[in-house]
Amino acid sequence: MEKNKKNVGKIIALVVSLVVIVTATLLIIFLPKKQTPKAVIELNVNPNVQFLIDTNNKVMAVNYLNDDAQTLLKDTNFNGKTAEQAAELFVKLSTEAGFIEVSTSGTRVDITISCKTPEY
């Protein structure tokens, strides 16, 4: 009887160990990893905005650099768009809101790209 209790205890310990190992492995695989941006694209017209770009050239976060950007763009989802798509959408929304005057040559969009490696 004593031997059966030891065997049951070993089996329970083995099952618990396996559950812990499987759970830890699944958490490591499926939990999102914190990404750091590979590039920052800043667009200035007033509104002024920054797009944080990941290694796939996709927007991972947006920083509104002034109140006009916050007001104009707060309901727009840029995440997952390519840098080009985000810039085009920014220009479109800024034009529709009257920040960019198409009929004149005086409105300018300043674009600043910052990255550690030039391929981004």
N, C-alpha and C positions, 0 to 999 in steps of 0.2 A: 504494500500500500504506500509506503514511504517513497518507493522508487517511482510509482505513478505520479505522485504529487510533484516530485522533482522534474519529471518529464513534462508534465503539464505546465509547470513554471517556466521551463526552458522554451516550450512552444509559444507561450504567451509573450515572453521576452523577445523571441525571434519575430513574431508577428508585429509587435509594437515597434521594434527596430526597423522593420521593412516599411511600415506605414510612415514613420518619421523620414526615412531616406527618400521614399517616393514623393512625399509632400514637399520636402526641401528641393528635390530635383525639379518638380513641376513649378514651384515658385521661382526658381532661378531662371527657368526657360521662359515662362510666360509673363512674369512681371515686366512692365515697361522699363527699359533702361533709360537713365537720364542722358539726354543728348546735349552736347554742347554745339552751339552754332559754328559752322565752318565759314560763314560770311555774314556781313551785315550790310544791307542796302538801305540807304537813307534817301528819301525823296522829299524835296523841299519846294513848295510853292507858297505855302500857307494855305492849306494845312501842311504840316510836316510830320512824317512818319518814318519809322524804321521797321524793316522786315528782317528777322533773324532766319537765315537760310541753313538747311541741313546739308549733308553730303550728297543728297539726291537732287539738289537744287530746288527744294521745296520749302515753302514758308512753314516754320515751326512755331513762330511767335511774332506778335506785332507790338511795337511800342509807339504810343501816340505822343508826339513831342510837343504838342500845344493843344489848346482847348478846341480850336477849329477841327483838328484831326479827330479828337475824341468825339465831338458832336457829329461830324460827318460820317465817320467810319465805324463807330461802336457797334452797329448792327450788321456789319459786313464780316463774313467769315473768310479770311485769307488763308487760314491754315490748310496745308496740303496743296495749295496752288503753286505752280512754278514761279520763279522770280519774275519771269516775263509776264505771266498772267496777272500776278499781283500788281505789277507796275502799270499794265494796261488798265486794269480795273480802277486803280487809284487815279489815273489821269482821267478816265471816263467819269468817275464820280465827282472829281474836282471840277471838271468842265461843266457838268450838269448843274452843279451847285453855284456856278459863276465865279469860281476862284481862278479858272483859266479862261481867258477871253480869246476865242479862236479867231475872231475877226481882226485882231491886231497882231503885230509882231513883237509886242512888248512883254508878253507873259512868257516866263521861262520856267522849266522844271529842272532843278538841279538834282543830279543823281550822284551819290557818293557810294562807292563800293569799298568795303574794308574786309580784307581776308589775309591770312598768313601765307597761303600758297596761291599763286596766280591762276591755277586751273579752275578756281571757283569764281 
